[in-house]
Amino acid sequence: MKVPFVDLRSMHLAIKDELQEVFDRVLSNSSFVLGEEVQRFEQEFADYVGTRHCVAVNTGTAALHLTLASLEIGPGDEIITVPHTFIATAEAISAVGARPVFIDIDPISFTMDPALLEAAITDKTRAIIPVDLYGQIADMERIQEIADRYGIPIIEDACQAHGAEYKGRMAGSFGLAGCFSFYPGKNLGACGEGGAVTTNDAELARKIRLWRDHGSSKRYEHVFPGLNMRMEGLQGGILSVKLKYLDHWNDQRRIAAAQYDAALAGTDIETPVEMNYNRHVYHLYVVQSAKRQQLREQLIESGIESGLHYPTPLHLQEAYRSLGYKQGDFPVTERIKDRILSLPMYPGICSDAITRVVSELKEGCYVG
């Protein structure tokens, strides 16, 4: 029995007729870029997150980039974030000419450690970007308290946390803005690329709308030289369809995570911890083991896919060598990079598949 890491095909087959309706509608009205489909999704997603505004763009990277650009952040400015994340978080900082400043992660949640935040703040700090990782929101209350004390805006990287909750509030509703990716494998994924910024700040939303569309206030009139980072109409329509199922799909992920938790109890494999202030939505189900490579090889031999998120932290990537960080600077991040393994996780993953994965993991532990 082969077990895929993610199964998008089955999920899409279940809503195929609704997706086909979107395609037919967009083909009929030729609203291929922005337009009614995107506007509808923007309103629906803002309502879902609990913010006044949502601006749809073409990627999660663009969401981060345009938020920073709209705040006029640039060369000489510093943005605090974490090294244990996908490069897009830091890449957006680099795109506006600012400098990423990394701080280590909490050893349990793997999100930004608030205890390290204040020491990293300087007179050059223009924003803080906590990352909601693997489906769990960072400790936003503690981070917000420090940010407010220094008057620094928070930009929440919620690209892995669609539908997650922190003390009853939705991911993307914290700080000045929340940034989302709708890459196909996300909890809410497009059939292609997509992203969005959620915010309660009307002026920020206005600026991002200008930035995404060549700085244009109306056709052929440009307030400033912007960029082309617009969402396609087809993706807006598809995301509206999928948004209706997001909570149900997240519930299925949580059920699968609970089965993994129970089946792996009593082994030396460490399962993810749902923090008591969070409702985890398990974008990824990430375990830890000193035998990570051995376990992964055991899964591969058995036809079971797995993932590594992220084997080389950003501060040790060649792309960020110029920042001057070195091995040993972020001990928690560096410790887990050789221990973490992402197991198959997607809505509708069957109980038998999870049982098979766990059986092979236990065999890998025994062999070692």
MOURUR-V676610 format. One record per helix or strand. SS is the DSSP state (hx for helix, st for strand). FROM is the first residue (numbers start at 1). LEN is the number of residues. If there is no record, write none. Layout:
{{SS,FROM,LEN} {SS,FROM,LEN}}
This chain:
{{st,3,1} {hx,8,7} {hx,16,14} {st,33,1} {hx,36,14} {st,53,5} {hx,60,11} {st,78,5} {hx,88,8} {st,99,5} {st,105,1} {st,112,1} {hx,114,7} {st,125,4} {st,131,1} {st,133,1} {st,136,1} {hx,140,11} {st,153,5} {st,165,2} {st,169,2} {st,177,5} {st,195,5} {hx,202,11} {st,213,1} {st,216,3} {st,221,2} {st,228,1} {st,230,1} {st,232,1} {hx,233,11} {hx,246,19} {st,270,1} {st,278,2} {st,285,4} {hx,292,10} {st,304,1} {st,307,1} {hx,314,3} {hx,318,6} {hx,331,6} {st,340,4} {hx,351,17}}
